[in-house]
Amino acid sequence: MTRGNENLRQTVINEVRAMRYIQNYSNKIQNLNHVSVPRDVLIEAGLNPCHLWMVIPYHGSEFPYQVIDREGSVRPWTEHEARELFRGILSAMEEMQQMRLSHHDVSAENLILDSQRCVMIDFATNIRLPYNNDQRLLVKYTQQVGKRYYMAPEMFYGLLTQLPYDGLAVDLWACAIMLFRMTSGFFPFEFPSRTSQVFRELSSNYPIIFTLAFIRIRQIINPLPTPQLISCNT
């Protein structure tokens, strides 16, 4: 088996395990409203028991990053408009935390808008978070996954540093990137690097510096860059 096929196999196994775990958790707790819960995970009966089927509910439309007015013009969300959508995203993060899961690829591409309800999908890169009783532990770095525009610095530089990281923190970082893009119309920066002036300004602890950088970005008229998937398995 080639490495590419083995990586694909592990991705499928990881998502199936996550779906079964989420289904079992939902059956016991029954409070998951912002995470996609499979109706069933079935092994095909008959001559070929190797086939597996997942029955997933239909949720709705893609997550809207921008607003289309009646005139057909496209604009970012206002802070007031984005507030309700972002609450739904944070509710999904809360449910992931309840299940002690880290998604590892939080992005608009992995969110569905079901009426006004945000639903998290695609758990191929998820991991179960280690806990010591009720104390969440750091995760040992093993591979770089996700989309670079949403990556937290500890994930982006993980291949070099090999430092452990907080699995929930990297998901929350990606949520902040989504909120920024929703309200500005642009990604804040290409790489989470201290060599980037924009990154230094937006990650500073000074509200005035952040606000000025945000206003400057909103004045840019260039189109959004296309996110690229990074998956560097070690």
N, C-alpha and C positions, 0 to 999 in steps of 0.2 A: 504494500500500500504506500503511495506517495505521501509526502508530508502534507501537501495541500489537501488530499483526500482525508488524511487523518485529522487535520485541523477542522475540516467540515464535519467529520463524524463527531468529534468532541463538542462542537458547537451545537449540533442537533441533540446530543445526549444531555448537554447542559440545559437546553431549553425544555426538553421533555421532563427532566427532573424538577425544574422550576415550576412547570405547569402542574405537575402532580402535587408538589408541595403547596402551591397556592390554592389548588382545589381542596386539598385536605384541610388546610388552615381555614378556608372560607366555610367549609361544612361545619367546622367546630365553632367558629367565632361569628360568622355571618355578619360582618360589618365592613366588607370590602366594597366600596362604591367607586373607587378611582383607580383600581388595578383590574386588568382584564382577567377574569376568572373563567377557565375552560368549563364547558358543560360536561365534557367527559374526555378521558384519554383511553382509547380502546386499542387492544391488540387484535388484529384481524383473525377471525376464526377460519377454519378450513385448511386448505392445502398449504398456505403460506403464512405461518404465524409470525414471520419476521416483519410484516407490514404493521405500522402503527398509525392510528388516526387520532387527531385532536379536533374536537368539536368546539369551536370558538364562537362566542356571540358576536353578532354584527353591531358595531358601535356607532358608526356614522361617518363623519367627514374628516379630512385631514385638519391638523391644527392650524388655525389661521394666524400667520405672523403679522399680517397687515390688514388694514381695513379698506374695503372697496366701497366708495360712496355711490349714491344713486346715479351720479353723473359718470361713473366708471373710473374715476380717478383713484389712485392707490396712495395711501398715507399710513404712517405709523399709528399705533394706538395711543390715545391720550392716557395719562396716568389713571384717570377715573375709569376709563374703558378697560384697561389692562388689569385693574385690581381684581375683579371677579375671576377672570381666567387664571390669574396667577395664584389665587387662593385654591383653585382646583388642582393646580400643579403641586402646591405645598401639601394639599390633602393626600395626593398620591404618594408623596415622600413620607408623610406620616404613616401611611399604611405599610409602606416598604419597611419603615423602621420598626413597626409593630411585628412584622414577620422576620425581622433581623436579616433583611436582604439588602444588598447594594446592587443597583441596576447596572452601573458601569458604562452605560451608553445613553444617558438622559439627553434628549434632543427633541426638537419639534417633529422629526421624522418618526419618533417612537411615541408620539402622543396622538390620540384621537379625540375629537370633540363630538361627544354624544349628546345632542341637544346643547345644553349649557354645561355638561359634565365632562371634565377632562379625565381621560382614561389612559393609563400607562400600558404599553404593549411591548413585545419583543424582548424576551428575557434570555437571549442566547449568551450574553456576556455576564450575566448576574453571578454573584457569589454569596454564599451564606457567611454572615459576619461572625467572627469568634467572640464569645462572651465568657467572662469569668463571673458566675452568678449573674448579677444585673449590670456588671461593668463591661462596656464595649471595649474590645481590644483592637489594636492596630493590625492591619493586614500585611502579610509578607508580600513584597512586590514580586510578581512572576512574569507579567507580560503587559504590554502597552495596548490598550483597546480603546475604542471610541472614536469620535470625530475631533480633529485637532482644534477646531474653533471653540469647542466646549470643554476641552481638557483643563483640569486643574494643574498648576505647576508641578505638584508632586507626582502626578501621573505622566505628564509630558517629559519630565527629566528622569523618570524612574529607571530607565535603562542604564543611565549613567550613575545615578546615586545608589540604586538598589536599597533605598530606605523604605521602611514600612510606612503605611499611610492609613488614614481614617476613611473607611469605605463609604460612610454616609456623607462625609465632608466633600468628597469629589462629586457626588451626586448633587449636593446643594450648590456647589460652584457652577455646575452646568445649568441649574435653575436660574441663577443670577445672570448668566450669559443670555438665557432666553428672555428674561425680563428686560434686559438692556436692549436686545434686538427688537423686541415688541414696541418699546417706547421711543427708540431712536430710528429704527429702520435699517440699522447696520450692526454687524458684529463689532464689538469694542476693539478687538485687536486680532492679528493673524496668529501670533504665538504668545503664550503666557511667559514672556521672557523679560528679565530686567534690562536687557539691551534695548527694549522698545520703550520709547518715551511715553506713548499712550498707555501702555501697560503700567508703567511706574506711576503715572498720574491717576489712573482709575483704581489702582490698588493701594493708593496712599490713604493715610488716616485723616486727611484734611478735606472736609466737605467742599470748601471753595475750589480747591484744585480739581476735585472730581467733577463739580458742576461745570466749570469752565471747559474741561475736556469733553464732557457730554454735549454741551452746546456746540462746540466746534465740530464734533462728529455729526451732529444733526444738520449742519450746514453743508456737509459734503454731498455732492450730487452724483457721485459715481455709483453704479449698481452694486448690489450685494455680491460678495465673492461666493463662489460655489463651495460648500463644505466638502472636504475630502476625507474618506475613511482611512484611519490608520489602524492596522492590526499587525503588530510585530510580535509574533510568538517566539518565545525563547525556548 
